[in-house]
């Protein structure tokens, strides 16, 4: 058999029409990570977010300003101008903008009063822990739509941060993070184990979030997690991972490790959180930020570096795979189809959610 029966192909293509893909319009009424907090200082930084160009900088008081990266006069990029105090001077005709995006000086006007009501959009910014979140939607920004991640600001957790530019779409990355059966194959040499893909799992599909809980118990941990937790000489460890899609911009992976033969009230438990922060740059590229946290071995920077560097190697494997996948998706034709299986329930629900949100915004 070279391909499934026509009826099965047709069913797969029909199902795909209800799911988001690389061509689905972006959801703007959402908080996305614009940058790491430490990335933005008193200098102009240009970002492309949801296909729009934004210039971001800190004022002398530490306030973060994010403006449309275009002069209201002739659309020259403001990021190609210069920062003069807390104002931006356009590098084309010298229009001067304050941190609110208002034009406050037009040199060609001489001493004449500057025209009022001229400027560019200023985007709402929230600084939370190590992250700068931006609201790209129309209307007033809704802080309630940013899920709290208190562990990033808690003294009971230690974390590190990172960034990659993925030349792939964000929908595929969300699906990659929900379907961790790929750990046994794509990550066989980093932090996957042969039994992980076959471990029992539960899918949680609700209005607020979509999650998969996978329980590898008993198991022999890969080198990364065995050394990090000191669960080295055992084949009866527990590795319980919860992968949760929280918003179009945020996916949280939480993993618990312990020795499964010990009583629950006496055994040491080790917890890892990884916040995967997905900000579409274009339809085919994604800003991929991440925060890697743990609640054990606090103060041990060598341990954090060990975990961080090993996870980076795994993330590089995801990046390479998704970029290869993107090449296939870019060239798909009218006869293209994909088939989903039972373990894809959460991924399908996530893609339908994104498609529904996008369609709702388009109608509005």
N, C-alpha and C positions, 0 to 999 in steps of 0.2 A: 504494500500500500504506500503510495507516494504522498498522500494527504488525506485528511478526514473526508467523510461523505459531505456532499454539498449542503445537506440540511444542518450538519453540525457547524460547518463554516459559516452559514447564514446566521445561525443562532449566536455564534461568537461575535460576528460583526454587529448584530443587533444589540447585544449586551454592551459592546464597546461604545456605542453611541450614547449610553447613559452614564459613562465614566469620563472623568477628566483625563486629558492627555497633554502632550507638550504644546498643543495649539489652543487649549482652553484659555480664554481671557483671564487675566489675573484678578484675584479678589483684593480689592483695595481697602475695604473696611476692616482692617486688621492691623495689629502692631507687628512690625518686622524689625529685626536688628539691622540698624544702619551701619554700625561700627562697634568695635571694642572701645570701651571708655578710654583706655590708655592710648588709643590710636589717634585721638583727636586732641590737638593742642591749639596754640595761637598761630595757626597757619591754615591756608585754604586746602581742603581735601575734596576732590571730586569723586562722586559715587554715581553709579547707574543702578537704580532701584525700580523694579517693576517697569523697566523700559524707559524711565524718566531720569534725566540728569539732575543731580542735586549737589550743591556745594555746602560743606559743613565746616564749622570752625568754632573755637571757644573765644569768648570775649575776655578781656582782662580780668573780669570778675569770676571767670570759670563757667559762665552760662554758655550752653551749646546752642548755636543757631544753625538751622538747615533751611536753605533757600533754593528755589528753582535756579538752576545754573544757566541763566540767560539774562542778558540785559534787556530791560523792557523797551529800549530804544531800537536796536538792530540785532538783538539776539546773540551778541558775542558772549562766549562763556565767561561768567563772572570769576570762575576758578582760574582763568587765564589772566585776571587782573592782579591787583595787589591789595594786601591788607594794610590799611593805614589806621593805626589805633584799633578801634573796634568797628571800623567801616571798611567797605570794599569799594575800591575805585576801579571801574571798568577799564580794561586795557585798550579799548577801541576809541571811545570818545570822552572818557573821563567821568561819566555819570557816577555819582557817589551814593552808596546804599548803607543804611544803618542795619543793625542786627535784626530788625523787624522786617526788612525787605523793602523799606520805603526809600524812594529817591529823595535825597536831601540836598543835592547840589547838581546843577547842570552848568559846566564851565562856559558853554557857548551863550548862556543867558547873561553872562557878565554879572553885573550887580543887580540884575532884575530878580524879583522874587521867584524862588523855585516853584514850579507848578505843583499843586497839591493832588493827592490821589493817584500818583504814579508810583509803581513799584512791582515787585514780584512776590509770589506766594512764599510764605514762611510755613514750614511744616512743624507740627507738634512733635516734641522730643521728650522722652522719659529716660532718665538715667537710673538704672536699677542694678546695684552690684557692679559687675564688670562690663555691663552691656548698655548700649545706647539704642533705644527703641524709637522708631519713627512711624507716624500715622500718615499714610498716603491717600486715605479716602477723602471723599467730599464731606463737607459739614464738619461739625465739632468732633474732636477726638474723644473717644470713650475709654477712659482709663479702666473701666470694669472689664474690658475685653482682653486685658493683659493678665494671664494666669500668674498668680504669685508663685515665686520660686524662692521661698524663705531660706532654703539650705545654702543658697549662694551668699547670703548675708549672715549666716550663723557661725559662731565660734566653734561649733561642734563638727564643722566640715572644713576640709582643706580642698582647694581646687586649683586647676590650671586652665588656661584658655588657649584657643588656637583658631586658625582660619585656613581655608582652602578655597580657591576658585574652581568650581566644577564646571566643565564644558559639557553640561547635560542639564536636563530640565528638572525642576524641583518635584514634580509629581513622581517621577521615577525614583528619586531619592527617598521620598516619603514611603513609597512601596518597599524599597530596599530595607528601610528601618523597621517596618512592620513584619516582614516575612524573613525571620532570622534562620530559616532552614538553610540559607546559603552559607551559614558559618561552617558547616561540615565540608564544604567544597571550595568556595571562593577564599575562605580564610583557614584552610586546612593547615597552613604553615605558620599562622600567627596565633589566633585564639579560638579556633574551631576544634571540635572533637568529632570523631566518627559517629558517636551516638546522638549528637545534638539534633540532627534533622529528624530523627525518629522519636525524640522525646515527646511525651504527651503534652498537650496544650489546650488552653481554653481561650475562646474569643469573646471579648466584651464589646458589644456594639450598642451605644446609647446616644442620646442627644448631645451630651457634653463632651464625650471623648470616645475614641475607638482604641481598643488595646488587645494585645495578645499576651498571655502569661504562659511561659514554657518552663516545664519542670524536668530538669535532668538530674534524677535522684534514683539510685546512687550513680556517681560518675567519677572518673579520674580527671581532674582539672588540667587544662593546658598549662604550659610552663608559666605564662604571664600570671594567671590567677593563683596557681599553686604557690609560686614564690611570694607573691604579694600578700597572701593570707596565711602562709606557713602550713597550708594543707598539702604538703608535698608527698608524703609517704602514705597515701590513702587512696583507695579506689571506691570509697563510700562517701565521698563528699556530696554536698547538695549545691546545685547551681540553678537558682530560680530567677528567671528574667521576666520583667514586665516591660513591654514596648508599647508606649502610649502616644497616639496622635492627639495632641491637645488643641492646636490651631494650625492654620495653613503655614505658620512660621515656626512652630515649636513642636518638637517630638522629644519625649523624655524616656530614656531607658534606665530602669532601676534593677539592679541585680543583688541578690542575697547569696552569700556563701557561708557554709558551715559544715561541720562533721555530722552526717545524718545519724550515726549510731549513738550519739551522746544525747542525754535528756535535754529537752528544750529549755529548761530553767537553769541549766548550768553551762551549756556550750557557748563558746565565743561565736559571735556572728559578725560578719563583715559586709558592709553595704557600699555599693558603688552607684553613683548617679552620673549619667551623661546626658546633658541637654544638647540636642542637635537643633541648630537654629538655621532655618532655611529661608533665605531672602532671594527671590528670583531677581536676577540681573536682566536677562532677556528671556525669550521663550526657550532658548537653548543653552542658557548658562545660569549658574546659581552661586550666590555668595553662601558658603557653608562655614558657619561659625560653630564652635562647640565649647562647652564647659565640662570638664571632667572632675568629678568630686568623689571624696571618700570620707568616711566617718571613723576611720581607724588609723593608727600610726601617725597621729597628728603631730606636726612639727618636723617630720622626717622628709626633708625635701628630696633626698635621694630616692626614696620610695615613690614620691609623686612623679619625679622625673622618669623613673623606670616604667611606671604605669602609662604616663603620658606618651613617651616615645614609642612604646610597644603598640598602643592604640593608634598612634599616627600611622604606623606601618599598615595596620588593618584598614584604616580609612583610605590610605593610598590605593589599596586593593579595590575598595568600593569605587573610588574615583576612576580608576582605570577601566573597571567593568562598565560603569555607567556611561563613560565617554564612548566606549565601543558600542553600547546599546544605543546611544544617541545617534550614532552614524547610521544604524539600521532604521531607526524611527524617522530620520530625516528623508530617507529614500523610499519609504513605504508607498505602495500604489493602491489602486482601488481594490485589488484582490487581497490586501493585507488582512490578516485575522490573528487573534490570540485566543487561547483556550484557558479558562480558569479552572482550578480544582478546589476541593473542599478546604484546604489550608489557606486559600486565598480569600476567605470570607471577610476578614478584617480589611484587607487591602482593597477589595471591591467596594466595601462600605465607605472607606475613606475616599476613594476616587468618585463615588457617587455623591458624597457630601460636597467635595470641591466643585463638582459639576453643577450641583444644585445651587450652591452659594454664588457661583459665577453667573449662572443664568438669572438668578434673582436680581443681582446687581445690574445686569444688562437690561432687564425689563424696567427697572427703576430709572 
